[in-house]
């Protein structure tokens, strides 16, 4: 079960592809407490509970984050082996004091960085248009010195797709070993990018294999997530998108959304309730366009079982429908499945059984944590980035 709390809709950056509607809204402690109570009440016994701090930039409300953390951990049902805290940050406001708090309270901080300065600064700039790459790199390096490990999330678009291999090199050179790669779902992807994509993914898996050969394995989401799926023979029902049923996002004003990615300029389009009223669990079946089934090509595809064509928010941003897959997403899924199979075959033929640990961890559309890096906190399974 995943719960996202938008502590604020303010941000000190003005990223061009950001899907979050900006405002001065700040989450009240009443809304936060409602979200906490909802999470504990609705998570089935024995299941994990992911609570993620989001924004805007959540560190603009660090005292609020501290108080919510205290309340989560003070709950009578709190179990450190079951309740997992995380935060998505742009990395510009990190300090040793903040990082020490995150470490002591076992809050997994994922830093957003799109790659080398020329790549990162293309989309992720300060509100005054100033470049942010130097600040973010400094934040990542500081975090690597203090935190057990630091996941980094990179967004790529049509203009930066070709730079993905260089982005892997950049992160690796800094000591980052957990790398998430996500396309800008709102971008205009053309047939030209679809055609180039397989070769770019092949360049990434070549680096991935070389890391293993050198005894320095890296986690790269578009490869490792698919390795898990391939070894399991496909996505299991519990691993597929169940937005509005097992995933909820609370905006700063108290709206409840089925996924944090749907915090758009018109959240009412996707709202399924409010913190002050009844949360309607599972109403999204009516959102799936009646009479418009999933692409016919998907239903007959040989790799359909390994494909994340069920990711509702990704589909919505690319096609306008939760259950319709775009040509780019189809190409990306096919290419990532292919390189995952190549990684399994090559690495295990050279190094012996290597990926068996993947079978003990859930696969997710946005990645599954693998053996590198070592677990950051006791009892923690970092299979789901926030």
C-alpha positions in Angstrom: 0.0 0.0 0.0 1.4 3.4 -1.0 0.4 6.8 0.4 1.9 10.1 -0.8 1.6 13.3 1.1 2.1 16.6 -0.7 3.5 18.7 2.1 3.5 21.7 -0.2 2.8 22.7 -3.8 5.6 25.3 -3.7 9.0 24.7 -5.2 12.2 26.6 -5.6 12.7 25.1 -9.1 10.6 25.6 -12.2 11.1 22.4 -14.1 9.5 22.7 -17.5 8.0 19.2 -17.4 6.6 19.2 -13.9 3.1 17.7 -13.6 2.3 19.2 -10.2 0.2 22.3 -10.1 2.0 25.0 -8.2 0.4 27.0 -5.5 1.0 28.4 -2.0 -0.9 25.5 -0.4 0.7 23.9 2.6 -0.5 20.7 4.2 -2.1 21.2 7.6 -1.4 18.9 10.5 -5.1 18.0 10.4 -4.9 16.8 6.8 -1.6 15.0 7.6 -3.2 13.2 10.6 -6.2 12.2 8.4 -3.8 10.7 5.9 -1.8 8.9 8.6 -5.0 7.5 10.1 -6.3 6.5 6.7 -3.0 4.7 5.9 -3.0 2.7 9.1 -6.7 1.9 8.9 -6.7 0.7 5.2 -3.4 -1.2 5.0 -4.2 -4.9 5.5 -2.5 -6.7 8.4 0.9 -8.0 7.4 1.3 -5.8 4.3 3.9 -3.1 4.0 2.9 0.6 4.1 4.9 3.1 2.1 4.4 6.8 3.2 6.1 9.3 0.9 6.8 13.0 1.4 6.3 14.9 -1.9 5.8 18.3 -3.3 6.6 20.9 -4.8 9.7 20.6 -2.8 9.0 18.9 0.6 12.1 20.3 2.2 10.6 23.7 2.0 8.4 22.4 4.8 11.0 20.4 6.8 9.6 21.2 10.2 6.2 19.8 9.0 8.0 16.7 7.6 9.6 16.2 11.1 6.3 16.4 12.9 4.5 14.1 10.5 7.4 11.6 10.9 7.0 11.8 14.7 3.3 11.1 14.4 3.8 8.2 12.0 6.3 6.6 14.3 4.2 7.3 17.4 1.2 5.5 16.1 0.3 2.4 18.2 0.5 0.2 15.1 3.9 1.5 14.0 6.2 -1.4 12.9 9.7 -0.4 11.5 9.8 -3.6 9.5 6.4 -2.8 7.9 6.1 1.0 7.7 8.5 2.6 5.3 9.1 6.3 4.9 10.5 8.0 1.8 10.9 11.4 0.3 11.4 12.8 -3.2 13.6 15.9 -3.3 15.2 18.1 -5.9 18.4 18.0 -3.9 19.0 21.7 -3.7 18.1 22.2 0.0 19.9 19.2 1.5 22.1 20.0 4.5 24.1 17.7 6.9 21.4 18.4 9.6 18.6 17.4 7.3 20.4 14.3 6.1 21.2 13.3 9.6 17.5 13.5 10.5 16.6 11.4 7.5 19.2 8.8 8.3 18.2 8.5 12.0 14.5 8.2 11.2 15.1 5.8 8.3 13.6 8.0 5.6 14.8 7.0 2.1 15.6 10.2 0.1 15.4 9.9 -3.7 17.1 12.8 -5.4 15.9 14.1 -8.8 18.7 14.8 -11.2 18.4 14.4 -14.9 22.1 13.9 -15.6 25.3 15.9 -16.4 24.9 19.7 -16.1 24.1 20.2 -19.8 21.3 17.7 -19.6 20.0 18.6 -16.1 19.9 22.4 -16.7 17.9 22.0 -19.9 14.7 21.4 -17.9 15.5 21.7 -14.2 16.3 25.3 -13.4 15.6 27.7 -10.5 12.5 29.8 -10.5 14.8 32.8 -11.5 16.0 30.7 -14.5 19.4 30.0 -12.9 21.1 26.7 -13.4 20.5 24.2 -10.6 23.0 21.4 -11.6 25.8 22.5 -9.3 23.6 22.7 -6.3 22.0 19.2 -7.0 25.4 17.6 -7.6 26.6 19.0 -4.3 23.5 17.7 -2.6 24.0 14.2 -4.0 27.6 14.1 -3.0 26.8 15.2 0.5 24.0 12.6 0.8 26.4 9.9 -0.4 28.7 10.8 2.5 25.9 10.6 5.1 23.2 8.2 4.0 23.5 4.4 3.6 22.6 4.8 -0.1 21.1 7.5 -2.3 18.7 6.6 -5.2 18.7 9.1 -8.0 15.8 9.6 -10.4 16.4 11.0 -13.9 13.7 12.1 -16.3 14.5 12.1 -20.0 12.7 13.7 -22.9 13.0 13.6 -26.7 15.8 16.1 -26.6 17.8 14.2 -24.0 17.1 10.6 -25.0 20.4 10.2 -26.7 22.2 11.3 -23.6 21.0 8.5 -21.4 24.2 6.4 -21.6 26.2 9.5 -20.7 23.8 10.1 -17.8 24.6 6.6 -16.5 28.3 7.3 -16.7 27.9 10.6 -14.9 26.0 9.1 -11.9 28.4 6.2 -11.7 31.4 8.5 -11.6 29.8 10.2 -8.5 29.3 6.9 -6.7 25.6 6.6 -7.3 24.6 2.9 -7.6 20.8 3.1 -7.7 19.5 4.8 -10.9 15.9 5.3 -11.9 15.2 6.3 -15.5 11.7 7.7 -16.3 10.5 9.3 -19.6 8.7 12.6 -19.6 5.2 11.1 -20.2 3.8 14.5 -21.2 6.4 15.1 -24.0 5.6 14.8 -27.7 7.3 11.5 -28.6 7.6 11.0 -32.3 8.4 8.0 -34.5 12.0 9.3 -34.7 12.6 8.7 -31.0 10.8 5.3 -31.2 13.3 4.3 -33.9 16.4 5.4 -32.0 15.3 4.0 -28.6 16.4 0.3 -29.0 20.0 1.3 -29.8 20.2 3.7 -26.8 18.9 1.0 -24.4 21.4 -1.4 -25.9 24.2 1.0 -24.9 22.8 1.2 -21.4 22.7 -2.6 -20.9 26.3 -2.8 -22.2 27.3 -0.6 -19.4 25.2 -2.6 -16.9 26.9 -5.8 -17.9 30.3 -4.2 -17.7 29.6 -3.0 -14.1 28.9 -6.7 -13.2 32.1 -7.8 -14.9 34.1 -5.3 -12.9 32.5 -6.4 -9.6 30.7 -3.1 -9.3 27.0 -3.9 -10.0 24.6 -1.0 -10.4 20.8 -0.9 -10.1 19.3 0.5 -13.3 15.5 0.6 -13.1 14.6 -0.2 -16.7 16.8 -3.3 -16.6 16.4 -4.6 -13.1 12.7 -4.2 -12.9 12.3 -6.3 -16.1 14.8 -8.9 -14.8 12.5 -9.5 -11.9 9.5 -9.8 -14.2 11.2 -12.1 -16.6 12.4 -14.5 -13.9 8.9 -14.6 -12.5 7.3 -15.3 -15.8 5.4 -12.0 -15.9 3.9 -9.4 -13.7 1.8 -10.8 -10.8 -1.6 -9.3 -10.1 -0.4 -7.7 -6.9 2.4 -5.9 -8.8 0.2 -4.2 -11.4 -1.3 -0.7 -11.1 -4.2 -0.5 -8.6 -4.4 3.3 -8.4 -7.2 4.3 -6.1 -7.3 0.9 -4.5 -3.8 0.4 -3.1 -2.3 3.7 -4.0 -3.4 7.1 -2.7 -2.1 10.7 -2.8 -3.2 13.5 -0.4 -2.7 17.0 -1.8 -1.8 19.9 0.5 -5.4 21.1 0.4 -6.8 17.7 1.3 -7.9 16.3 -2.1 -7.3 12.5 -2.4 -5.9 11.3 -5.8 -5.4 7.7 -7.0 -1.7 8.5 -7.9 0.6 11.3 -7.2 1.3 11.8 -10.9 -2.2 13.0 -11.3 -1.6 16.2 -9.3 -2.2 18.3 -12.4 -3.6 21.8 -12.9 -7.1 20.3 -12.7 -6.9 17.7 -9.9 -10.7 17.6 -9.7 -10.6 15.5 -12.9 -9.0 12.7 -11.0 -10.0 13.3 -7.3 -11.6 10.4 -5.6 -12.4 12.1 -2.3 -11.1 14.6 0.3 -9.5 14.4 3.7 -12.6 15.9 5.1 -15.0 13.4 3.6 -15.3 9.8 2.6 -12.5 8.5 0.4 -14.1 6.4 -2.3 -11.8 3.4 -2.6 -11.6 1.8 -6.0 -14.0 4.1 -8.1 -11.6 4.3 -11.0 -13.2 1.4 -13.0 -15.5 4.1 -14.3 -12.5 6.1 -15.4 -11.3 3.4 -17.8 -12.9 4.5 -21.0 -16.0 2.3 -21.7 -15.9 0.8 -25.2 -12.2 1.5 -25.6 -10.3 -1.6 -24.6 -6.6 -1.9 -24.3 -4.8 -1.8 -27.7 -5.6 -5.0 -29.7 -1.9 -5.3 -30.5 -1.2 -5.6 -26.7 -3.7 -8.5 -26.3 -1.9 -10.6 -28.9 1.7 -9.5 -28.1 4.2 -12.3 -27.2 5.7 -10.2 -24.4 2.5 -8.8 -23.0 2.9 -10.6 -19.7 6.2 -8.7 -19.1 4.8 -5.3 -20.2 3.7 -2.5 -17.9 0.9 -1.6 -20.3 -1.4 -1.4 -17.3 0.2 1.7 -15.8 -2.8 4.0 -15.7 -1.1 7.4 -15.2 1.6 6.8 -17.8 -1.1 5.9 -20.3 -3.2 8.9 -19.4 -0.5 11.4 -20.0 0.5 9.9 -23.3 -2.9 9.0 -24.8 -5.5 10.6 -22.6 -6.9 7.2 -21.5 -5.8 5.1 -18.5 -6.0 1.9 -20.6 -4.5 2.9 -24.0 -0.8 2.5 -24.6 1.2 4.9 -26.7 3.7 3.9 -29.4 6.6 5.2 -27.4 5.7 3.3 -24.3 5.2 0.2 -26.3 8.7 0.6 -27.9 10.3 1.3 -24.5 8.7 -1.7 -22.9 9.8 -4.0 -25.7 13.3 -2.7 -25.6 13.7 -2.9 -21.9 12.4 -6.5 -21.9 14.9 -7.4 -24.6 17.9 -5.9 -22.8 16.8 -7.5 -19.5 16.9 -10.9 -21.2 20.3 -10.1 -22.6 21.6 -9.1 -19.2 20.4 -12.3 -17.6 21.9 -14.5 -20.4 25.2 -12.7 -20.5 25.9 -12.1 -16.8 24.8 -15.5 -15.7 26.7 -17.3 -18.5 29.9 -15.5 -17.4 29.5 -15.2 -13.6 27.0 -18.0 -12.7 23.7 -17.5 -10.9 23.5 -13.8 -10.2 19.9 -12.6 -10.2 18.2 -15.2 -7.9 17.6 -12.5 -5.2 15.3 -10.7 -7.6 12.7 -13.4 -7.1 12.2 -12.3 -3.5 11.2 -8.8 -4.3 8.2 -7.3 -6.0 8.5 -5.8 -9.4 7.2 -2.3 -10.0 6.5 -0.2 -13.1 9.2 2.2 -11.8 11.7 -0.4 -10.7 12.6 -3.0 -8.2 15.6 -2.7 -5.8 18.2 -5.4 -6.4 21.2 -6.5 -4.5 23.4 -3.4 -5.1 23.4 -1.3 -3.0 23.1 -3.0 0.3 19.9 -2.4 2.3 19.9 1.1 3.8 18.0 0.4 7.0 17.1 -2.7 9.1 14.0 -4.5 7.8 13.7 -2.3 4.8 12.9 -3.7 1.3 13.5 -0.7 -1.0 11.6 -2.3 -3.9 9.4 0.8 -4.4 11.0 4.2 -4.9 8.9 7.1 -3.8 
